[in-house]
Amino acid sequence: MTEENFNKMKTPSRLNITVREFQALDNPTVQHIFYEGLMEMIYDTAFRGLRHHPESLLLYTAVTGLFIITKCWWVIVFLPAIVICLRYFYSRRVIHGFLRRAMSTDMGDIEGFYMKSPGSCLWVAVVEGKVVGIVAAVSQQEKMGGAVVLQRMAVDQRYRRNGVGSALGQKVVEFAATRGYSSVVLGTTAYKPAAHQLYKRLGFQCVGITNGYTTPGSKQSFMERIFYRVHHHHYILNV
């Protein structure tokens, strides 16, 4: 039996989920969950995202046609592999840049950034004493009646599709409602349908999509703009 199958057998189908505020002892697990969630985005943007950007496909097709005309057959053979490798390389570079930016701001000092202000908080989802998910909230405006930003949501792969994400999202909605904020907003570049389905189940509505979104931490070089392109979905929930 593989380790993956063993882990699946250990994960209960119905979980007793507790969502509580972050504690200092949670930090190593929180950082691990956050890191693993970001690393999944590399594959998501490099490969799954390709079919969502027809302008990129058109560019790659035009380049292929050029090489066919010039009879560079060895390039034609290797071009698909070259494109895939370049998309992976630049997706990885941008995501790691995003990680460094996050670690130099909020995720590098969770206690100071999230836990010392009444307008922000970071929670963890706990199952049988184990931290299995995270989510954070930050007020967009200091005055009451503004919006709360839901961010940093990530769930351990072994505990997904068991209500952990829903419990975390609901905690942010409750946080906003009890403090008198008018709405909860979030942005995501995820292409996985499951992420968008979760937000809609929680009551969020997509109010806009930014094509060619500039990911924080990216260098915005010429090559990045060609091989790393993402859609940024904007969601809102009025509370």
Backbone torsions as a table, in degrees:
resi	resn	phi	psi	omega
1	MET	NA	131.8	-179.2
2	THR	-75.4	160.6	178.4
3	GLU	-62.2	-37.3	-179.9
4	GLU	-61.9	-45.1	179.4
5	ASN	-66.1	-36.7	178.4
6	PHE	-63.2	-41.9	178.7
7	ASN	-64.7	-38.0	178.6
8	LYS	-64.5	-37.1	179.8
9	MET	-69.6	-31.5	-178.6
10	LYS	-75.4	-25.0	-175.8
11	THR	-79.9	117.8	-178.9
12	PRO	-69.2	151.7	-179.6
13	SER	-74.2	-29.6	177.0
14	ARG	-122.1	124.1	-173.0
15	LEU	-109.4	144.3	171.6
16	ASN	-91.8	97.8	-171.2
17	ILE	-99.0	129.6	173.6
18	THR	-116.4	128.7	176.8
19	VAL	-109.1	121.0	-178.9
20	ARG	-135.8	169.5	179.3
21	GLU	-70.8	151.3	178.9
22	PHE	-59.9	140.7	172.7
23	GLN	-123.9	154.9	-174.8
24	ALA	-56.2	-35.9	-178.7
25	LEU	-68.3	-17.0	179.4
26	ASP	-77.3	-14.6	-167.1
27	ASN	-53.7	-47.9	-179.2
28	PRO	-58.4	-42.7	-179.6
29	THR	-70.3	-39.7	177.8
30	VAL	-60.1	-45.3	179.8
31	GLN	-64.0	-38.2	179.5
32	HIS	-65.5	-45.8	179.7
33	ILE	-63.2	-42.6	178.8
34	PHE	-62.3	-44.6	-179.7
35	TYR	-63.0	-47.9	-178.3
36	GLU	-62.8	-38.2	178.0
37	GLY	-63.3	-40.1	178.2
38	LEU	-67.6	-40.2	-178.7
39	MET	-63.5	-29.6	175.3
40	GLU	-64.9	-28.2	-179.2
41	MET	-66.7	-22.0	179.2
42	ILE	-62.4	-52.4	178.3
43	TYR	-63.6	-41.8	-176.6
44	ASP	-58.8	-47.1	-177.6
45	THR	-78.6	-35.0	-175.8
46	ALA	-72.1	-40.2	-171.7
47	PHE	-114.9	-54.5	-179.0
48	ARG	-64.5	-33.4	-177.7
49	GLY	-75.2	-15.8	-175.0
50	LEU	-60.0	-42.1	-176.7
51	ARG	-72.8	-9.4	178.4
52	HIS	-90.9	-0.2	-177.2
53	HIS	-126.3	82.6	-177.6
54	PRO	-59.8	-29.8	-179.8
55	GLU	-66.3	-33.3	176.1
56	SER	-69.2	-43.3	177.9
57	LEU	-61.8	-38.4	178.9
58	LEU	-64.2	-40.9	178.7
59	LEU	-63.1	-46.2	-179.2
60	TYR	-64.4	-37.5	178.5
61	THR	-65.8	-39.8	179.0
62	ALA	-64.3	-40.7	178.1
63	VAL	-64.3	-41.5	178.0
64	THR	-60.9	-44.4	179.0
65	GLY	-61.0	-37.6	178.3
66	LEU	-62.0	-42.9	-179.3
67	PHE	-70.1	-31.2	176.7
68	ILE	-65.1	-41.3	179.8
69	ILE	-64.5	-39.6	-177.5
70	THR	-83.5	-2.1	175.8
71	LYS	65.3	27.3	175.6
72	CYS	-87.6	78.2	-171.7
73	TRP	-66.2	-32.2	-179.8
74	TRP	-66.3	-31.6	176.9
75	VAL	-71.5	-39.5	179.6
76	ILE	-60.3	-40.5	-179.0
77	VAL	-66.0	-42.5	-174.7
78	PHE	-92.4	-9.1	-175.6
79	LEU	-57.3	-47.0	179.0
80	PRO	-56.6	-42.2	179.4
81	ALA	-66.4	-37.2	178.8
82	ILE	-64.3	-44.7	179.8
83	VAL	-61.9	-45.0	-179.8
84	ILE	-61.9	-44.6	-180.0
85	CYS	-63.5	-40.6	-179.8
86	LEU	-69.0	-38.4	176.9
87	ARG	-63.7	-42.2	178.5
88	TYR	-64.8	-45.0	-177.9
89	PHE	-59.7	-48.0	-176.5
90	TYR	-76.4	-30.8	173.3
91	SER	-63.7	-43.6	179.5
92	ARG	-63.6	-41.7	-178.3
93	ARG	-64.8	-42.5	-179.8
94	VAL	-67.3	-44.2	-179.6
95	ILE	-63.0	-40.2	177.8
96	HIS	-68.0	-33.0	174.8
97	GLY	-65.7	-39.1	176.3
98	PHE	-63.2	-41.2	178.6
99	LEU	-61.9	-46.0	179.0
100	ARG	-61.4	-39.2	179.0
101	ARG	-64.9	-43.8	179.6
102	ALA	-62.9	-40.0	-178.8
103	MET	-71.4	-22.7	178.5
104	SER	-87.7	-5.4	178.7
105	THR	-120.4	-106.4	-171.9
106	ASP	-73.1	-44.0	-173.8
107	MET	-73.9	-15.5	176.0
108	GLY	-82.4	-14.7	179.2
109	ASP	-147.7	69.4	-176.5
110	ILE	-59.7	-44.9	-178.2
111	GLU	-59.4	-47.8	-177.0
112	GLY	-73.1	-35.6	-174.7
113	PHE	-80.8	-43.7	-171.2
114	TYR	-102.9	-31.2	-166.5
115	MET	-98.9	-1.4	-177.4
116	LYS	-111.4	6.4	179.3
117	SER	-123.9	136.4	179.4
118	PRO	-66.6	-15.0	-179.0
119	GLY	-96.8	10.7	-179.7
120	SER	-148.8	158.8	178.1
121	CYS	-168.9	155.6	171.6
122	LEU	-127.1	130.7	-179.1
123	TRP	-115.3	158.0	173.8
124	VAL	-123.7	145.9	172.9
125	ALA	-95.7	131.1	-175.7
126	VAL	-120.5	131.7	175.5
127	VAL	-127.0	117.9	179.9
128	GLU	52.5	42.7	176.7
129	GLY	81.5	1.0	-177.3
130	LYS	-110.4	130.4	176.0
131	VAL	-72.9	122.4	-174.8
132	VAL	-123.8	-2.5	-179.9
133	GLY	-165.7	160.2	-179.2
134	ILE	-140.4	156.0	171.7
135	VAL	-159.7	151.6	180.0
136	ALA	-132.5	158.0	176.1
137	ALA	-134.0	139.3	177.6
138	VAL	-137.3	129.8	178.8
139	SER	-69.7	134.8	-179.7
140	GLN	-81.4	-26.0	177.7
141	GLN	-134.2	140.8	-179.2
142	GLU	-67.8	-36.7	-177.8
143	LYS	-74.3	150.0	178.0
144	MET	-64.0	151.8	-178.6
145	GLY	93.5	-3.6	177.9
146	GLY	-84.0	-156.8	-177.5
147	ALA	-114.3	154.4	172.5
148	VAL	-109.7	133.1	178.8
149	VAL	-94.6	122.7	173.0
150	LEU	-86.7	126.0	-178.4
151	GLN	-150.0	170.6	176.4
152	ARG	60.7	25.0	178.8
153	MET	-73.4	129.2	177.4
154	ALA	-155.3	143.8	-178.7
155	VAL	-131.0	136.0	175.0
156	ASP	-52.2	131.8	-176.5
157	GLN	-52.8	-37.4	-174.9
158	ARG	-70.9	-13.1	-175.0
159	TYR	-117.4	14.2	179.0
160	ARG	-77.1	160.6	-178.9
161	ARG	61.3	30.8	176.7
162	ASN	-128.8	14.9	176.7
163	GLY	91.5	2.9	-178.4
164	VAL	-67.4	-47.8	179.6
165	GLY	-61.0	-39.9	178.7
166	SER	-63.9	-41.8	179.5
167	ALA	-64.0	-40.3	178.9
168	LEU	-67.1	-46.0	179.5
169	GLY	-62.2	-40.3	179.4
170	GLN	-64.2	-34.1	178.4
171	LYS	-62.2	-39.7	178.6
172	VAL	-67.6	-40.4	178.2
173	VAL	-62.1	-43.3	178.0
174	GLU	-63.3	-40.5	178.4
175	PHE	-58.7	-45.0	180.0
176	ALA	-66.4	-43.0	-176.8
177	ALA	-65.8	-44.2	-176.6
178	THR	-70.6	-19.9	-180.0
179	ARG	-102.0	6.6	172.7
180	GLY	81.7	17.2	176.5
181	TYR	-79.6	151.7	-173.6
182	SER	-86.8	-22.8	-175.6
183	SER	-158.4	163.1	172.1
184	VAL	-118.9	131.6	179.6
185	VAL	-123.2	155.5	175.2
186	LEU	-153.9	158.7	174.9
187	GLY	-131.9	143.1	-179.9
188	THR	-145.5	145.1	173.3
189	THR	-107.4	10.8	-178.9
190	ALA	-67.1	140.3	175.0
191	TYR	-101.8	-11.2	179.6
192	LYS	-64.5	127.5	179.3
193	PRO	-59.2	-32.9	-176.6
194	ALA	-58.7	-38.2	-179.1
195	ALA	-64.3	-45.1	-179.1
196	HIS	-70.0	-35.1	177.0
197	GLN	-63.9	-38.0	178.1
198	LEU	-62.0	-48.1	-178.8
199	TYR	-61.4	-39.6	-179.5
200	LYS	-69.5	-36.2	176.5
201	ARG	-63.3	-33.6	179.1
202	LEU	-74.9	-11.7	178.4
203	GLY	106.7	3.7	179.2
204	PHE	-73.9	150.9	174.8
205	GLN	-122.4	136.7	176.7
206	CYS	-77.8	122.2	-175.7
207	VAL	-111.9	3.1	178.2
208	GLY	172.7	156.8	178.5
209	ILE	-133.7	127.2	176.4
210	THR	-100.2	117.7	177.5
211	ASN	-89.4	137.6	-177.5
212	GLY	73.8	35.1	-178.8
213	TYR	-61.1	138.6	177.6
214	THR	-89.0	107.6	-178.9
215	THR	-72.9	129.6	177.6
216	PRO	-54.7	132.0	-178.4
217	GLY	98.4	-11.2	179.4
218	SER	-78.1	154.1	-179.0
219	LYS	-90.2	-13.0	179.1
220	GLN	55.5	39.1	175.8
221	SER	-74.3	168.2	179.8
222	PHE	-58.8	-44.0	-178.6
223	MET	-67.9	-36.6	177.1
224	GLU	-63.1	-41.0	-178.8
225	ARG	-66.0	-25.7	178.3
226	ILE	-82.6	-46.2	-170.0
227	PHE	-102.7	-4.2	174.4
228	TYR	-130.5	103.9	177.4
229	ARG	-133.9	133.9	-179.3
230	VAL	-136.0	155.1	170.4
231	HIS	-94.9	136.1	176.2
232	HIS	-110.0	113.7	-178.8
233	HIS	-91.0	132.5	-179.7
234	HIS	-105.8	122.8	-179.8
235	TYR	-117.8	151.0	176.8
236	ILE	-143.4	146.4	173.9
237	LEU	-134.6	120.2	177.7
238	ASN	-83.8	131.7	-175.5
239	VAL	-112.3	NA	NA
